[in-house]
Amino acid sequence: MQKRLFFGIGMDDDTRAHIGQWLVDSVSASKANTQPNNWHLTLAFLAMVEESQVAELCDFASSLSVPKFTLTFGDYGYWQHNGIFYLKPEQKPQALLDLANPLRAFGEKCDLYHNPHPFSPHITLFRNCKPEPTIDKPIAPFSLTVKKFYLYHSHRNENGLIYEPIASFFLS
């Protein structure tokens, strides 16, 4: 059996509340935002993965030795071609790259997904949203301390799209 998987960094409740309040107070869009429970920063998209490959992915993720780090978000952006409106970190700390790059490379080595785009860390808030949302005022910057990351299973149920963490990995 195959599952649609990706490695990512989750958001805590305070972070989701901060982003959600900004969307309510300061952002006007032609459609509803993505589900707050699904907000995350993708490290490596893996696409469809055989159940038999999950243990190997988890073993590799567990073997990475990356220190905890902090991401500060205060910037947003919009990709016109796919209507994605997102928050992006103000910097890409080396630890973030030291986490994402090997995970992406391992996914390619396992012939799961060959990403055509360079790593562009972001939190997707709207997708297929045209025209670009209107921003009344920028988001008050916030920080996210990254102590662990997850292997997520992306699937649909009666509530829509769900990103379910199926494994977690602590940073050193």
N, C-alpha and C positions, 0 to 999 in steps of 0.2 A: 504494500500500500504506500502511496506517495502522500507527502504533506508539503504545503507551501510554507517555507521557513525563512527566517532572517535573524541575524544577530542585531540587537539594539540596546539602547539605554532607555530605561523607563523614567517616568515622571512621578514625583510624590504628590500627595493630595494638595499640599500648599502651593506647589508649582502649578498644578492644574487649575486651582482656584484663582490664582493670580492671572494666568493667561485667559481663563474664562471670563473674569470680570473685565479685563481689557477689551475682549471681543464684544461684550455687551455694551460697554460704555463708549467705545471709541472706533469701532469698525463696522462699516455697513457693506453688506455683500448681497449678491443676487440669490444666494442659497445658504442653507445651514452649514455651519462648520462641521468638521470631522468630529467623531465622538471623543470627548475628553479622555475616556478610559483607553483610547487607542493612541493617544499622543506619545510619541517616542522619537528618538533620534536613531535612524538606521545606521548601523556600522557596516553591515555586509548583507546584501540580499542574496539568497541562495536559490530561489525559485523552487521547483518541485524536487523533493528529496525522498529517496527510498527509506523506509523505516530502518532497513539494515545499515544505512549510512549515519544515522543519528548519533550512535555511540562514538564513532570516529570523529565527528564534528565536536561533540562534547569533550572528548579527550584532548583534542587540539586546543579548544578554547580554554580548558583547564590548565594547559601547559604554559600559557602566556603569562609572563611576569611583567605587569605594568603597574606603576604606582597609582594611587587614587589621585584624582585631579578635579578641578573645578571649571565649569563652563559658565560664562556670563553671557546672557542673552539680552539684547536691547535693540537689535537690528531685525528688520523684516525684509522680505523680498517677494517677487512674483515672477513665475515662469509663464510667459504668454502662451507658449505652444501647448501646454497641458493644463493651464489654468490653476496651477498650484501656487497658493499663497502660504508663506512659511516664515517662521522665526529662525534666525541663524545666530550661532555664537559669534561674539565680537572677535575672538581669536580662535585659532586651532592649536591648542597646546600640543606639544610633542607627544605627550602620553595618549592623547586622543588618536593621533596618527599611528602611534605604536600599537594601538589596539585595533583600529580599523584596517590598516594596510595588510597585516598578516591574515586577518579573517577573510578579507576579500580575496587575497592571493590563494588561500587554502580552498575557498569555494571554487576558484578557477582551476586549481590543480586537481580537484575532485571532479572536474568537468560538470559542475552544477550550474554556474552562471558566469558568463563573461561580461562584466559591466562595461558598456561602451563609454561611460562618463567618468571623469575623475571624481574622487571622493568629495562630496559637497555636503557637510553636516547641516542638518536642518530638522525642524519639527513642522510637519505638514498640518496646517490649520484648515485649509479649504482645498478641495481638488475639483477639477473641471468647473472652475468658477470664472465665468466671463460675464461682464468685464471685470477688470481688476478691482478688488475691494477698495473702498474709500476709507482713509484713515483720518480721523479727527484729531487724534493726538497720539504720539508714539507711546509704546509700552514703557512703563517704568522698568529699568533694567533689573534683572534678577539673576541670581546665581544658583547653579545646580551642582552639588558636590557628587561626583561619580565615584561610588565605592564598589559597584558591581554592574554587570551587564547580563543580558538574557538571550536565550534562544527562544524566539517566538514562533508560534504556529498561527498562521493567518487563515481563517476559515469563516464561513457564513453560517448563521443559525437564524432562528425566527426574529432575533433582535438586530439582524444585519451583520456587518463585518465585525469580526472579533479578532484581536491580536492577543493570543493567550501565551503567557510565558510558560515554557515547558521545562526549562533548565536555567539555573542562575550560576554565575561565576563571579567570585569576589576578586577584587584587585588587591595587589600586595601593599 
